[in-house]
């Protein structure tokens, strides 16, 4: 990250002092886009809040990547199930699924693409 949370807090404190945006950008050598992005994301936060926001945003990005990977894995495994089992074979797999996993019958049928 190019700018520390403390630096962002300092820049945004100038707004509260009544300094106009163009002057802040010139003084701090940042672009208008950077300034307005910071203002939108961090206005009213101190340096600790800014850092927490950044950490939570990164954690959210990581979780979204994990979800995407799990969705791809599920699709791949589903294609294997579809290729290996006909409808009758899938029906026979419902009870083992229910016995081995804490899921409902409706969910098991959905996983096997029977409903």
C-alpha positions in Angstrom: 0.0 0.0 0.0 1.5 3.3 -1.1 0.1 5.5 1.7 -0.1 4.7 5.4 -3.3 5.0 7.3 -1.8 7.8 9.2 -1.1 9.7 6.0 -4.7 9.2 4.8 -5.9 10.5 8.1 -3.7 13.6 7.8 -4.9 14.3 4.3 -8.6 13.9 5.3 -8.1 16.1 8.4 -7.4 19.0 6.0 -11.0 18.7 4.7 -12.2 19.3 8.3 -10.0 22.4 8.5 -11.8 23.8 5.5 -9.1 23.4 2.9 -10.5 22.8 -0.6 -10.0 19.5 -2.4 -7.8 20.9 -5.2 -5.5 22.6 -2.7 -5.3 19.4 -0.6 -4.4 17.4 -3.8 -1.7 19.9 -4.7 -0.2 20.1 -1.2 -0.2 16.4 -0.7 0.8 15.4 -4.2 -2.2 13.1 -4.8 -4.6 12.8 -7.6 -8.2 14.0 -7.4 -9.3 10.4 -7.8 -7.2 9.2 -4.9 -8.5 12.1 -2.7 -12.2 11.4 -3.5 -11.7 7.7 -3.1 -10.2 8.2 0.4 -12.9 10.6 1.3 -15.6 8.2 0.2 -14.1 5.2 2.0 -12.4 6.7 5.1 -14.1 10.1 6.0 -14.6 10.2 9.7 -12.2 7.4 10.5 -9.0 7.7 12.5 -5.8 5.9 11.4 -6.8 2.7 13.3 -10.2 2.7 11.7 -8.7 3.1 8.2 -6.3 0.3 8.9 -9.1 -1.9 10.1 -11.2 -1.1 7.0 -8.2 -2.0 4.8 -7.7 -5.3 6.7 -11.4 -6.2 6.5 -11.6 -5.3 2.8 -8.6 -7.6 2.1 -10.2 -10.4 4.2 -13.4 -10.0 2.2 -11.5 -10.2 -1.1 -9.8 -13.4 0.2 -13.2 -14.9 1.2 -14.7 -14.1 -2.2 -11.8 -15.9 -3.9 -12.4 -18.9 -1.7 -16.1 -18.9 -2.5 -15.3 -18.7 -6.2 -12.9 -21.7 -5.9 -15.5 -23.7 -4.0 -18.1 -23.0 -6.6 -15.8 -24.2 -9.3 -14.9 -27.3 -7.3 -18.6 -28.0 -6.8 -19.3 -27.7 -10.5 -16.4 -30.0 -11.3 -17.5 -32.6 -8.8 -21.1 -32.3 -10.0 -20.0 -33.1 -13.6 -18.3 -36.2 -12.3 -21.4 -37.3 -10.5 -23.5 -36.6 -13.6 -21.2 -38.6 -15.8 -21.0 -41.6 -13.4 -24.6 -41.9 -12.2 -27.9 -42.2 -14.0 -31.1 -41.1 -12.3 -31.6 -44.4 -10.6 -28.0 -44.4 -9.3 -28.5 -40.9 -8.0 -31.6 -42.0 -6.2 -29.7 -44.8 -4.5 -27.1 -42.2 -3.2 -29.6 -40.1 -1.3 -29.7 -42.3 1.9 -25.9 -42.6 2.1 -25.6 -38.8 1.8 -28.2 -38.3 4.6 -26.4 -40.8 6.8 -22.9 -39.3 6.3 -23.7 -35.6 6.2 -26.0 -33.2 8.2 -28.2 -32.3 5.3 -31.9 -32.5 4.5 -33.4 -34.9 1.9 -34.3 -31.9 -0.2 -30.7 -30.7 -0.1 -29.4 -34.2 -1.0 -31.8 -34.3 -4.0 -30.6 -30.8 -5.0 -27.0 -31.8 -4.8 -27.6 -34.8 -7.0 -29.7 -32.7 -9.3 -32.8 -34.7 -8.8 -35.1 -31.8 -8.0 
